[in-house]
Amino acid sequence: MSDTAMSTSEAARKSEHFDVVIVGAGISGIGGAWHLTRQCPEKSFVVLEAMETFGGTWHTHRYPGIRSDSDLYTFGYRFKPWVGAPIATSAEIKTYMGEVIDESGIGPHIRYRHRISSARWSSAEKLWTLEGIREDTGEAIRFTCNFLWMCQGYYRHSKGYMPQWPGMERFRGRIVHPQTWPEDLAYKGKQVVVIGSGATAATLVPAIADDTAHVTLLQRSPTYFIPARNANNLADTLREIQIDETWIHEIVRRKILFDQANFMRRCMEEPEAMKEELLKGVRAYLGPEAEMDPHFTPTYRPWRQRIAFVPDGDLFRGIRAGKASVVTDEIEAFTETGIQLKSGKTLEADIIVAATGFDLNVLGDIAFEIDGEPLVFSDTVTYRGMMFTGVPNMAWVFGYFRASWTLRADLVGDFVCRLLGHMERKGARKVEVALRPEDEGMPLRPWIDPENFNPGYIMRGMHLLPKRGDKPEWQHTQDYWAEKDEFPAIDLDDRAFVYR
């Protein structure tokens, strides 16, 4: 046997044990680690991250202009005041996360370049065994843990969703996806077409418009946006009168959440009125002569898809100035020099950017087994979108669509720490959720109602996701304003929890 084979084999037999393993050092994983250090200081834990640094989305996405589409008073953690503008750049968010790591002493708990390929649960040992590889050394790695906390996100980081249009191979220019933005992409003075109408396209177009010869946003259908100043008047006023930043963070956070709840209620109860208000906001930046239909008037009611904030209306100011334009049409085929549209028109392009979204990736491309049987995640039923029938000692963070992701990460963090403490007091080494007698015959439905919310990446990947029931505890309700009170009140001795 070669020396290399021998060292790999020996490494595979070695394992490290922790009370908790967190998978992912993005916004959820760093938050989970903070909660463990504060609420379960006696628990040993490690954070395993496949990339070379923390940040998740804010590290992998490097296209021009990358920024949040949620305000940082609610996208930031509840325990760490945000002191900048509401909409933040990727670099600002990473700086903020780095401060959390440094201030809480989480750094030594993080193992970078540790990619997990398999996770096996043993009921006999009441342990998870994780195996994978250290990508910097090629060394095989193995960890065991009592509890597994999946914080890896919900989409594949290595590449984005790229539709296959006819004739793509004929195009003589470059075709890129924002999620894998090439560092050497020279767009200065070029004709650029950005395909898509979501937050990524709305961020990218104004970021490159000043340098391109022209940039065209090509959309199949428009979406809703909220263009406004990238400032919070309440926060600015409180700072003027020298209120402590901790108080400012909490006050502004509560005010934003109050306003968001009212906004969402009105979208459900007064969809036409809200539609007009949203379009009025766009028209204020585009000017009274703007052609609102079909380019800026969606056919669906507000909040069936995520609504992104456009800071200072930069996308619409670029369109009004003639640096960018919008075309609403469908792609017939790519040509050697651009795109042929179904209307018969053509768009000339040197570069085509497909801002076409994500590929859903529910368990981080990790092969899961439960007592020797492969886990079919879609056969499980979710308990409040964070635990799953038949999957012991595991929690998953899946945030909100209509509110900031991190709001739910904090709620799940509290729940997991409370559950770990409850297990210790009961002397239990295993917990799983199971349907109760009163749930017998409960109809099981897809993870989310497409009539309520239907972004493309969810619709494409719905078959991969667990089922939901018709009771709140067997759903991911997407309702922060209810869950913020419901989660702390979860009865851990309810018959939905089975302990061993």
C-alpha positions in Angstrom: 0.0 0.0 0.0 1.3 3.5 -0.9 2.1 6.1 1.8 -0.7 8.3 0.4 -3.3 5.4 0.7 -2.0 4.5 4.1 -2.3 8.1 5.4 -5.8 8.5 3.9 -7.0 5.2 5.5 -5.6 6.2 8.9 -7.2 9.6 8.7 -10.6 8.0 7.9 -10.4 5.9 11.0 -9.8 8.8 13.3 -12.7 10.8 14.4 -13.4 13.8 16.7 -16.5 13.9 18.8 -18.6 17.0 19.7 -21.9 17.5 21.4 -23.1 19.6 18.4 -21.9 19.9 14.9 -23.0 22.9 12.9 -22.7 22.6 9.1 -22.1 26.0 7.5 -20.4 29.2 8.5 -22.9 31.6 6.8 -25.3 33.9 8.5 -27.2 30.9 10.1 -24.2 29.0 11.2 -22.4 31.9 12.9 -25.7 32.8 14.6 -26.1 29.2 15.8 -22.6 29.2 17.2 -23.3 32.4 19.1 -26.4 30.9 20.7 -24.5 27.8 21.8 -21.8 29.9 23.4 -24.3 32.0 25.3 -27.1 29.5 26.1 -25.3 26.1 26.2 -21.7 27.0 27.3 -21.1 23.5 28.6 -21.7 21.9 25.1 -18.8 21.2 22.9 -19.3 22.2 19.3 -17.6 22.7 15.9 -18.6 24.6 12.8 -17.7 22.8 9.6 -17.4 25.0 6.5 -16.6 23.8 3.0 -15.2 27.2 1.8 -12.0 28.9 2.9 -13.8 31.5 5.0 -17.1 32.5 6.6 -19.9 34.3 5.0 -21.8 31.8 2.8 -23.7 33.8 0.2 -21.8 36.9 1.1 -18.5 35.2 0.2 -19.6 33.2 -2.9 -21.5 36.0 -4.6 -19.0 38.4 -6.0 -20.8 40.1 -8.9 -20.7 43.9 -9.1 -22.9 45.7 -6.7 -23.7 42.6 -4.5 -25.8 43.9 -1.6 -28.6 42.8 0.7 -32.2 43.0 -0.4 -33.4 43.1 3.3 -32.7 45.8 5.8 -29.8 45.0 8.1 -31.8 46.0 11.2 -33.7 42.8 10.8 -31.2 40.8 8.6 -28.6 41.5 11.2 -28.7 39.5 14.4 -30.9 40.6 17.3 -27.9 40.5 19.6 -25.5 42.7 17.5 -26.5 46.3 16.7 -26.3 47.3 13.1 -25.0 50.9 12.7 -24.8 51.4 9.0 -27.3 52.1 6.2 -30.2 49.7 6.0 -29.2 48.1 2.7 -25.6 46.9 3.0 -22.9 45.7 0.6 -21.5 42.2 0.8 -18.3 43.6 2.3 -20.1 45.4 5.0 -22.1 42.3 5.9 -18.9 40.2 6.1 -17.3 42.8 8.3 -20.3 42.6 10.6 -20.2 38.8 10.7 -16.5 38.9 11.4 -17.1 41.2 14.4 -19.6 38.7 15.8 -17.0 35.9 15.4 -14.3 37.9 17.1 -16.4 39.4 19.9 -17.9 36.0 20.9 -14.8 33.9 20.5 -16.3 31.6 17.9 -13.3 31.6 15.6 -11.5 28.6 17.2 -14.6 26.5 16.7 -14.7 26.9 12.9 -13.0 24.4 10.6 -12.7 25.8 7.1 -12.3 23.7 3.9 -14.1 20.8 5.6 -16.6 19.4 3.1 -19.0 16.8 4.4 -20.1 14.1 2.0 -22.1 11.8 4.2 -24.1 11.8 7.5 -25.2 8.6 9.1 -27.4 8.3 12.2 -27.1 5.2 14.4 -30.0 4.6 16.8 -27.8 1.9 18.6 -25.1 4.5 19.3 -27.4 7.5 19.3 -24.8 9.3 17.3 -24.3 11.0 13.9 -21.2 10.1 12.0 -20.1 12.7 9.4 -17.4 11.9 6.8 -15.8 14.1 4.2 -12.6 15.6 3.1 -10.3 18.5 3.9 -10.1 20.3 0.6 -6.8 22.0 1.4 -5.0 18.8 2.2 -7.1 16.0 0.6 -7.2 14.4 4.1 -10.3 12.3 4.9 -12.2 13.5 7.9 -14.7 12.0 10.3 -16.7 13.6 13.1 -19.3 12.2 15.5 -21.9 14.2 17.3 -25.0 13.9 19.5 -26.8 16.7 17.6 -26.6 17.9 14.0 -27.5 21.5 13.2 -27.8 22.1 9.4 -27.0 25.7 8.6 -25.8 25.3 5.1 -28.6 27.3 3.4 -30.9 26.1 0.7 -29.2 26.4 -2.7 -26.1 25.0 -4.4 -23.2 27.4 -3.9 -21.0 26.0 -6.6 -23.2 27.2 -9.5 -26.5 28.9 -10.2 -29.5 27.8 -12.2 -28.7 28.2 -15.9 -31.6 27.4 -18.3 -30.6 25.9 -21.7 -31.8 28.1 -24.5 -31.6 27.1 -28.1 -28.4 28.3 -29.9 -26.3 29.1 -26.8 -23.4 27.4 -28.4 -23.6 29.8 -31.3 -23.1 33.0 -29.3 -19.6 34.4 -29.9 -19.5 36.5 -26.7 -19.5 35.4 -23.1 -22.4 33.9 -21.1 -22.0 34.2 -17.4 -24.1 33.6 -14.2 -23.8 36.1 -11.4 -23.2 33.3 -8.9 -20.0 32.4 -10.6 -18.9 35.9 -11.8 -15.6 35.7 -13.7 -12.9 38.0 -12.2 -11.6 38.7 -15.7 -14.9 39.8 -17.2 -14.3 43.0 -19.1 -17.6 44.7 -19.7 -16.4 48.3 -20.0 -17.7 49.8 -23.3 -19.6 46.5 -24.1 -23.2 45.8 -24.9 -24.5 43.7 -22.1 -27.9 41.9 -21.7 -28.9 40.8 -18.2 -31.6 38.1 -18.3 -33.9 38.2 -15.2 -36.1 40.5 -13.2 -35.3 39.6 -9.5 -33.1 41.2 -6.9 -29.8 40.1 -8.5 -30.7 41.7 -11.8 -31.9 44.9 -10.1 -28.6 45.0 -8.2 -26.3 44.2 -11.1 -27.7 46.5 -13.8 -27.1 49.8 -12.0 -23.7 48.6 -10.8 -22.4 48.2 -14.3 -24.5 50.7 -16.2 -21.9 53.6 -16.0 -19.2 51.4 -17.5 -21.0 49.5 -20.3 -21.9 51.0 -23.7 -25.4 50.0 -22.7 -27.1 47.4 -20.4 -30.4 45.9 -21.2 -32.5 44.0 -18.6 -34.4 41.3 -20.4 -37.3 39.9 -18.5 -40.1 37.5 -19.3 -42.3 39.2 -16.8 -41.8 42.1 -14.4 -41.6 42.0 -10.6 -42.3 44.4 -7.7 -39.7 46.6 -6.1 -39.6 49.1 -3.4 -37.4 52.0 -4.4 -36.6 54.5 -1.6 -33.7 56.2 0.2 -31.1 53.9 1.7 -31.6 55.5 5.1 -33.7 55.0 8.2 -35.1 58.3 9.4 -35.9 57.0 12.9 -32.4 55.6 13.3 -30.8 58.8 12.1 -33.0 60.9 14.6 -32.1 58.6 17.5 -28.4 58.9 16.7 -28.7 62.7 16.6 -30.0 62.7 20.1 -27.2 60.3 21.1 -29.3 57.3 22.0 -27.3 54.1 22.7 -26.8 52.0 19.6 -28.3 48.9 21.4 -31.5 50.8 22.1 -31.5 52.2 18.5 -31.1 48.7 17.1 -34.0 47.3 19.1 -36.4 50.3 18.6 -35.7 50.5 14.8 -36.0 46.7 14.5 -39.4 46.7 16.1 -40.6 49.6 14.0 -39.5 47.9 10.8 -41.1 44.6 11.8 -44.3 46.5 12.7 -44.4 48.2 9.3 -43.6 45.0 7.5 -46.5 43.2 9.2 -48.8 46.0 8.2 -47.4 45.9 4.6 -47.9 42.2 4.3 -51.4 42.4 5.7 -52.4 45.0 3.2 -50.9 42.9 0.3 -53.3 40.1 1.3 -56.3 42.3 2.0 -55.9 45.2 -0.4 -53.8 43.8 -3.3 -55.0 46.3 -5.8 -54.3 49.3 -3.6 -50.9 48.0 -2.7 -50.1 47.3 -6.3 -50.9 51.0 -7.2 -48.7 52.2 -4.3 -45.8 50.1 -5.4 -46.1 51.2 -9.0 -46.4 54.8 -7.9 -43.1 54.4 -6.1 -41.4 53.2 -9.3 -43.0 55.9 -11.4 -41.6 58.5 -9.1 -38.1 57.6 -10.1 -38.8 56.8 -13.8 -40.8 60.0 -14.4 -44.4 60.6 -15.5 -43.7 59.6 -19.1 -42.5 56.1 -18.3 -44.1 53.1 -20.0 -45.3 51.2 -16.9 -47.0 48.4 -18.7 -45.7 45.8 -19.6 -42.2 46.6 -18.2 -43.0 47.5 -14.6 -46.5 46.1 -13.9 -46.5 42.5 -12.7 -49.5 40.3 -13.3 -49.5 38.7 -9.9 -50.6 40.2 -6.6 -47.8 41.7 -4.4 -45.8 39.3 -2.2 -46.5 36.1 -4.2 -42.8 36.5 -4.9 -40.1 38.3 -2.9 -40.1 42.1 -3.1 -36.6 43.6 -3.2 -35.7 47.0 -1.9 -33.9 49.2 -4.5 -31.8 51.7 -2.6 -32.1 55.3 -3.7 -34.0 53.9 -6.8 -30.6 53.4 -8.6 -32.0 50.9 -11.1 -34.8 53.2 -12.2 -32.6 56.3 -12.2 -30.2 54.4 -14.6 -33.1 53.6 -16.9 -34.4 57.2 -16.9 -30.9 58.4 -17.7 -30.7 56.1 -20.7 -27.8 54.1 -19.4 -30.0 51.0 -19.1 -33.3 49.8 -20.6 -35.9 47.1 -20.0 -37.3 44.7 -22.6 -40.2 42.4 -21.7 -40.2 39.5 -24.0 -39.3 35.8 -24.3 -36.2 34.2 -25.7 -36.6 32.4 -29.0 -32.9 31.5 -29.4 -29.4 32.8 -29.0 -27.6 34.0 -32.2 -24.0 34.6 -32.9 -24.3 38.2 -31.9 -27.1 38.3 -29.3 -30.6 37.1 -28.6 -33.5 36.5 -31.0 -36.8 37.3 -29.2 -40.2 35.6 -29.7 -41.6 39.0 -30.8 -39.2 39.0 -33.7 -36.9 41.6 -32.3 -33.2 41.0 -31.6 -30.9 42.2 -28.9 -27.3 42.7 -29.8 -24.8 41.7 -27.0 -21.1 41.2 -26.3 -21.9 39.7 -22.9 -25.0 37.9 -21.7 -25.6 37.6 -17.9 -28.1 35.0 -16.9 -29.4 36.3 -13.5 -31.8 33.3 -13.5 -31.7 32.2 -9.8 -30.6 29.2 -7.8 -30.6 25.5 -7.8 -32.3 24.3 -4.6 -30.1 22.1 -2.5 -31.9 21.1 0.6 -29.2 19.1 2.5 -25.9 20.4 1.1 -25.3 17.6 -1.3 -24.7 15.4 1.8 -25.8 11.7 1.5 -27.9 11.1 4.6 -28.6 7.7 6.1 -30.8 6.7 9.0 -29.9 3.3 10.5 -28.4 2.2 7.3 -31.3 3.4 5.0 -30.9 6.3 2.7 -32.9 9.3 3.8 -35.6 10.4 1.3 -36.1 13.9 2.6 -39.3 14.4 0.6 -40.9 11.5 2.4 -40.7 13.3 5.8 -43.1 15.7 7.3 -41.7 19.0 8.7 -42.1 20.1 12.2 -42.3 23.9 11.9 -39.8 23.9 9.1 -36.9 22.9 11.3 -37.2 19.2 12.4 -38.5 16.3 10.3 -40.3 13.0 11.1 -37.9 10.0 11.1 -34.8 12.2 11.4 -33.4 12.1 15.0 -31.3 14.8 16.7 -31.2 17.2 13.7 -32.5 20.7 13.1 -32.3 22.7 9.9 -32.4 26.5 9.5 -34.7 27.7 6.6 -35.4 31.3 7.0 -38.3 33.6 5.8 -39.3 34.6 2.3 -41.3 37.7 3.4 -39.0 38.8 6.2 -35.3 38.6 6.9 -33.7 35.2 6.9 -31.9 35.9 10.2 -35.1 36.5 12.1 -35.8 32.8 11.9 -32.2 31.8 12.4 -32.4 33.5 15.8 -35.7 31.8 16.7 -34.3 28.3 15.7 -31.2 29.1 17.7 -33.2 29.7 20.8 -35.3 26.5 20.2 -32.3 24.2 19.6 -30.6 25.4 22.8 -33.8 24.9 24.8 -34.2 21.5 23.3 -30.7 20.5 24.1 -31.1 21.6 27.7 -34.5 19.7 27.9 -32.9 16.5 26.7 -30.1 16.8 29.3 -32.6 17.3 32.1 -34.6 14.2 30.9 -31.5 12.1 30.5 -32.5 11.6 26.8 -29.9 11.0 24.1 -32.3 10.9 21.2 -35.2 13.0 20.1 -37.3 12.9 17.0 -40.6 14.4 15.9 -43.5 12.1 15.0 -47.1 12.6 14.1 -49.4 12.3 17.1 -52.6 10.3 17.3 -54.6 13.5 16.8 -52.7 14.0 13.5 -53.9 10.7 12.0 -55.4 11.2 8.6 -54.0 14.8 8.4 -53.7 15.7 4.7 -50.1 16.1 3.6 -49.3 18.8 1.1 -46.2 20.3 -0.6 -43.8 22.3 1.5 -45.4 25.6 0.6 -48.7 26.6 -1.1 -47.8 27.9 -4.6 -50.8 30.1 -4.5 -49.3 31.9 -1.5 -45.6 32.1 -2.6 -44.1 30.8 -5.8 -40.5 31.8 -6.6 -39.0 29.8 -9.4 -36.3 28.0 -7.4 -38.9 26.7 -5.0 -41.2 25.5 -7.8 -38.4 23.8 -9.5 -37.3 22.0 -6.4 -40.5 21.4 -4.5 -40.2 17.6 -5.1 -37.0 17.6 -3.0 -38.6 19.2 0.1 -40.5 17.6 3.0 -44.3 17.6 3.2 -46.4 19.8 5.4 -49.6 19.2 7.2 -52.6 21.4 7.8 -51.7 22.4 11.3 -49.3 25.2 12.2 -46.9 22.8 14.0 -46.5 20.7 10.8 -45.8 23.7 8.5 -43.2 26.3 7.7 -45.7 29.0 8.0 -43.4 31.9 6.9 -45.1 34.0 9.5 -42.5 35.6 11.8 -45.0 37.7 13.5 -46.8 34.6 14.8 -43.7 32.4 15.3 -41.8 35.0 17.4 -44.4 34.2 20.1 -45.1 30.5 19.2 -41.5 29.3 19.2 -40.7 30.3 22.8 -44.0 28.6 23.9 -43.4 25.2 22.2 -44.1 22.5 24.7 -41.1 20.2 24.5 -43.1 17.5 26.2 -45.8 17.5 23.6 -46.4 14.1 22.0 -44.9 15.4 18.8 -41.5 14.9 20.5 -40.3 11.4 21.1 -37.4 10.9 23.5 -35.1 7.9 24.1 
